[in-house]
Amino acid sequence: MVPPAMPADYLIVLPVALSMLFGAALLCIRKRTRLHPPVALTGLALIFAIDAAVLWQVAAEGPRTMMMGGWKPPFGIAFTVDLMGALFLATAGFVALACGIYAVVSVPATQRRFGFFPFLFLMMAGVSGAFITGDVFNLYVWFEVLLIGSFGLMILGSEHGQLDGATKYCFLNLVGTTLFLVATGFLYGVFGTLNMADIAVKAAARPADGVVVSIAALFLASLCMKAAAFPLNAWLPSSYHTPRFVVSALFAGLLTKVGIFALIRILFMLFPPEQASLSPVIAWIAAATMLVGAFGALAQSDIRRLLNYVVIAGIGTILAGLSLPALVNEPLVLAAGDAAAAIAAIAPTVPTAAALAQETGLSSAIFYALHSIVVMTALYLAAGIMVRRAGSASLHEMGGLWRRFPGLSVLVLVLLLAASGLPPFSGFWPKLGLVRATLAGGMGWLAAAILVSGLMLTIACARVFALAFWRPSPGGDAVAGAADRWRPGRFYAAVPLVFLTIAVVAAGVYPEPLAASTRSAAASVLDSTAFVRSVFGEAP
């Protein structure tokens, strides 16, 4: 029996609705660029507050579902948010607000007039929709929405490099989206539904076969392309260095993580047996992605290209947590449409050592993804400030920033240590969890790849700090002048950076609240009973 919608259930859809509403309002006042910052910041702050309220609600009461138009599942469009979706949603709202504040001074009036903030809200509508949808086809739709918004942000300025990068970005993402759509078509042909809860029920009752493994493999290829995993990651270094730093920060923080989120949702919740079959492939992809990212970062002297490869290495680290073999339920005979039996069919299995290793790996991967969203956004924003102060993006032409900007130096040092995975910052604990999980899962070579990648990233980050901050400026201290004088706009650039860094330090020094939340999120993904109940209601 499906419970009636309560007023609190409408909270779920507000992040998407408000993103579209504020985007449309800003489009209506497109020529009045002075109004854009207050309107945009009000909208982003409101969305973040609602995201936080959704997280609080889901943490307290479990997954929530809103069926649009009052249609009964599995026929209606479902918005379903569990703890994993709520954590990603709130983190995305936090970094979007930070980037909105930063954009007040970094985006000129001409680019505001051409639609910077409307495109930002459109992209956030796609990102938020992907985190809260309970329907595979609508996941595809939200990917399209965020792709349109991000493409608009990328080409603002219409410079040659931006158009070149946008072409690669758009083409390869469209290929990934097409693969996703093909897999969705096969999925509907096999199960006759696209509702995630309904698929989870029917897939649990179906013996593993080559057809479903092929569908899972298509989803894996599509989402690995969107997440920039090896060997489908060449588009990211070619495109993320072309737009403004605040746009790169949004992309690096959010877009690849949407692909990771969808991968977790589809492989672990819908197709656990097929995830077990594909786990060796995922493990090799993870190791290759980590090493390509780490060695690529070592080879770069441009600060933004270097950070692009740090993003790729982070994706590989997250994938390592998704490569542990799944805990598979025995196939059950299930009558189609029997919700009570369906919910019973996916009842939790008795935990084993392998299951605990898998849950630790998934929990650590979610923790690392949330950490990466915040850290990479902050590092790109900090890189924008560094480039403005030094007058160049090349590490060979930077220097002496420590003496001229000690506050910025401390913030960047903390962020670089966190990105390297060193204690006591936020990257350390999930990496420790991933190493323990891979060792417990009998994948010592993958644990070694995580450690080698971490060592290479530490060297690359130390190189950034040594060249840009610690050594004397190549042009001497005389370069400090007009660029170093205080200007009111610097407040808007410094405030989001400080808050993002505080979040990184807090998650590292006192990680237990976030670690407990990610453990619960991983458990709810591996045992989707609560997710299914939120859609179909209690068994009659």
Buried (B, 14 or more C-beta within 10 A) or exposed (E): EBEEEEEEBEBBBBBBBBBBBBBEBBBEBBEEBEBBBEBBBEBBBBBBBBBBBBBEBBBEEBBBBBBEEEEEBBEBBBBBBBBBBBBBBBBBBBBBBBBBBBBBBBBBEEBBEBBBBBBBBBBBBBBBBBBBBBBBBBBBBBBBBBBBBBBBBBBBBEEEEBEEBBBBBBEBBEBBBEBBBBBBBBBBEBBEBBBBBBBBBBBBBBEBEEEBBBBBBBBBBBBBBBBBBBEBBBBBBBBBBBBBBBBBBBBBBBBBBBBBBBBBBBBBBBBBBBBBBBBEBBBBBBBBBBBBBBBBBBEBBBBBBBBBBBBBBBBBBBBBBBBBBBBBBEBBEBEEEBBEBBBBBBEEBEEEEBBBBBBBBBBBBBBBBBBBBBBBBBBBBBBBBBBEBBEEBBBEBBBBBBBBBEEBBEBBBBBBBBBBBBEEBBBBBBBBBBBBBBBBBEBEEBBBBBBBBBEBBBEBBBBBBEBBBBBEBBEEEEBBEEEEEEEEEBEBBBBBBEBBBEBBBBBBEEBEEBBEBBBBBBBBBBBBBBBBBBBBBEEE
